[in-house]
Structure formats: structure tokens, C-alpha cells
């Protein structure tokens, strides 16, 4: 089943064409990675998919529904989950409370919660389940300020998963991680892609080639190649596009 279908997506900022007729799909249970040099338009693309930037042309369909003009909150309610390059958590709260707040915000409950929040058994259960899914079950009551950077990224993933999305939009989730932290996140994403569609924007090429079922290469806003890891490694146009940078396909 095709979860996400992007057709002819265009976004201009004055004379700069950030996305130039982008076509791509994400299937259920697939991890589709988007790679490209700095300034290729990757974050602009993911911002359009999440609804934070409106496209100038093209269409977006999610689960066979046109969401081109739907706002962020409606896309989230339909099952689009998004993580960001910069970790966005509440450091003064513990991990469990952060996830509970994410669920509460998604369901539209009142934020006048200080007395009732801990008493909502279903909310607590969903939050614990999400923490367990990302490997943070034992850190539920640890203040976020005391978590390592990699654990904060895992927490953000739990906050993305807890509301029950169908498709995850992940924008450089391994940014700033150590090698060991990146390896743990690769293992997590390998498990998650069995249950979710995932669109991954990532600079860590080792991780991309280990995880991706398909890879789209974005250069100057255009998709110049799409295929399996083996196909992308062998593509001469992809190699040319990366000249002058660390070669991701070596």
C-alpha cells in the first residue's frame, strides 16, 4: 500500500527553486531515504510534507487522501509523525511526562492537567509503551536534563510514536550522535520500519545504506536518481553530484 505519494512538488523562494518537480512515494513498511548535498532542498521537502511550508505546485496524497492544503495539525491527526533536526523536549520534566504531553497534545485534551494527568491510566500506559518501543523503559522517571544526547533523540522518537502515527518523517535523527548512539538508533529504525512507513532525511550514509529500502537523491531541488542502495551506489550521476564532498557511495 502506498502511504505517501508526492507528485510534481515545487517550492520557490524568490529566484531560488528549493524543490523542483519532486516525485516520490513511501510504501507501508518501507524506509525511503532522501539524501543530497547541503542546500539540496531536503529540509524544505520534509517541511512541505509535514505542512509547515505550502508548496507552490504539485500534490501530496496520504493514504489516498489529498493533503496538499491540509494544515500541520490535521496531517498529524491523519497519522503523519515528524521529528526534527534539533531535539525538541522539555528538559525540566522526566521522560515519561514528555511522552504523556505529546499524546495529550495529539488527542486535543486540555492542558489544564496538573491534577488529572498522572491519574489518566490510558495516557500513562501509552507513554510507557512508547518508551519501551525505543528502549527507554528503564529511564522513564529520569529528568530529561540528565539524559545523554542519544537518549534525548530516542525520547523524541518516543514522543513521535506515542500518538500512533502511520508514517514517520525523520529529519536527520542521528545529528550530533556518537558512533555508539548512531548504531543504537539504526537498530531501532530497523525494527520500526516493519510497523511504519518511514521517510528519512539523513547525512549518515552508512546508516542510510544499512536501513533504506529505496533511496532518492535530491540535488538542487530535483530528484536525480531513485533506487535501492546497490543501484544508488552504482549510479554515475549520483557520484558526479557529490564531487567535492565526502563521497557517500564509495
N, C-alpha and C positions, 0 to 999 in steps of 0.2 A: 504494500500500500504506500502511495506517495503521500507523505505528511506535508511537505512544503514544496511548492512549485513557484519558482521565480522566473518571470518572463520579461525580457527587454527592459530591465530596470536601469533607469537613468537618473543621475543627480548631478546638477551643475551648481557651482559656487562662482558666480561671475563667469569668467572665461575658463575656469578650471572644471573639467568633466571628471568628477570623482568616481562615478560608476557609469559605464558606457555600454548600455545594452546587455546587462548581465543576465544570463540564463543559468539556472542550476536547480537541482531537485535534491531533497533529502527523503529517503525511504524510511519506513518504520524499522527500527532495529539496526539502522545504518549509522556509522560515523563518517560524515563527509567533512573533510578538512579543506580550509581555504588558506592558501599560502601566497606569498608575494613579497617583493622588496618593500622597504619602507616607503610610505607615500603611495602605495598601490591602490588604496581605496578600501582596504579590508574593514576597518572600523566604521567607515561611512556605510558600507554594505550592511554590517550587522546592526547598525543603528536604524537603518531603514527596515530591516526585518522585524526588529522589536517595536517599531512605531515611533521612535524618538526623533526621526527625521522623515519628512514626507518626500517621496520620490517625485521627480518632475515628469516621469513617464514610466510605463511598464505596469505589470500586475503582480500581486502576491496572492497565492492561494494556500490556505492551511486546512488540511483535512477536507479538501474540495470545497472550501468556502472562501469567497473573495474577501481578503482582509486588507486590501490596498489602502483603504482610507479609515481603517479602524484605529482607535487610539490605543496607547500602551496598555491601559488597564483592561480593555476588552480583549486584547490579544492574550494577556496573562490569564484571564478567566477562561479563554478557549483552550489553554494548555501550552502556551509558549512561556518557557522559563529562561531567564537571562542572567548570566554572571558578567562581571566587568573586569577590565584590566587592573583597576585599583580596588583592593578589598574594601567592601562597604559593610561594616559590622558596628555594633555598639560595644565599645571596649569596657564600659562601666558595668555591663551585665555579664552573667555567665553564659556559656554556650547554649544551654537549654533554653534560657529566656530569649536569646536572639532568634532561635528557630521558632519558638512559640509566637513571637511577634511577627515573623514572616508569614506564618499560617494565618494568624489573626488578620493581618493586613489584606491577605488574599481573599479571605471569606467575607470581609467587609464588616466585621464586628466592631463595636465601639472601642475606642482607645481609652475610655474611662474605665480601666480594667484593674486598678491596683488591688482591689479586694477580691475580685472574682477570678482573676487569671489563673492562679495556681489551683483553683478548685475545678477547673474545666478539664475533666478527665480525658475527654477525646482529644483536646488540644495537646495535653501533655503526652499522650500516647503517640500522636503523630510526630511530635518533635523528637521523642526518644527514638522512634523508628528511623527517622531521617538521620539522626546522629549515628545510629548503628550502621546504617547503609554506607556511610562514608568513613567508618572506622573510628568514630569519636565517642562511642558509647561510654567509655570509662572517663571521659573528660567533660561530661555533661554539666557538672557543677563547678568547673574551673572558670574563673573570670577570664574574659577574652583577652584582657591586658596581659595575662600570664601565659597565653598560648604562643607557640612558635609561629613563624610566618607561614610555614606549610600547613600547620593546623588551622590557622585562620582561613586559608584558602579552602581547606576541607569543610570548615564551618560554613563558609559562603555557599559551597556546593550543597550542603545540607539544607540551607535556607532556600535554595533554588528548588530542591527536590521535594521539600515538605508539603507544598501546596498541591502536589500531584500533577506535574506537567506531562505532556506527551512528547514535546520537543524541547531540547536544551540548546540555547545559543551561548556558546562559551567563548569569551574574548580573552585570549592569552591567559588561561588559568595557571600556567606554570611560570609566569613572570616573577622574577626575583627569588625563585626557589633554588635550594641547593640540589645537588645531584640526587641525594637520597630522597629528598622530598619529591622531586620530579618523578622518580621511579615509583614511589607510592601512589602518586596521582595517576600515572599511566596505568597501574594495576587497577585502580578504582574505575577509571574511564573504560577500561576493557570489560569490566563487569557491568557497568551501567549501560553500555551500548546494546546489550542483549534485551534491555527493557525499554529503552527510549531511542527516539531519533536524536542525533546529535550533530549540530553544525559547529565545528571547531575552528577558530582562528588562532593560529599558534606559530611562533617563531622557532620553537624547538623541533628541528627537523627529525631528530632521532625518534622523538615521541610521535610525530605525525606519521612517519613511515611504519612504526610499530602498530599504530591504532587504526589508521584510516582504511575504510573500505574503498572510498574514492577520494581523490584529491582534485580540487580546482585551483589553477594557478592564475592569480589576478595581477595584471601589470598595467599601469596607467588606466585603471578602471575597467579593463576588458579581461574576460576570461580567455587566455591564450591556449589552455590545454585542460582537459579533464580526463581522468582515468585512474587506474589502480596505481599503487606505489611503484610497481615494476614499470608500468607504462610511462609514468612521470619521470622516473629515473633515466629512462632511455630517450626522452624527448629532447631533440636538439634545440627547439625554440625555448624550452624552459631553461636549458643550460645557458643559452645566449642572454636571456633576460636577467640572469643572476651574475653575469660577468662584472667584476669589480666588487662583488660582495663575497662573503663566505659561501661557497658552492653548496646548496642544500642537497644536491643529488649526487655528490661524489661518493 
